[in-house]
């Protein structure tokens, strides 16, 4: 399962304050305002559920 986090169809250059280093092991940044989360299985997703929910909340706040 792969999920892409982004802020729109086009790259936005602004003061996007998101500390991706807090989410190493969960989120891989693939651009200034884009990241991806890859879970190899449903079991892996379930094991990281709390981290993933916290990541989504933090991304939305940023």
Buried (B, 14 or more C-beta within 10 A) or exposed (E): EEBEBBBEEEEEEEEEEBEBEEBEEBBEBEEEBBBBBEBEEEEEBEEBEEBBEBBEEBBEEB
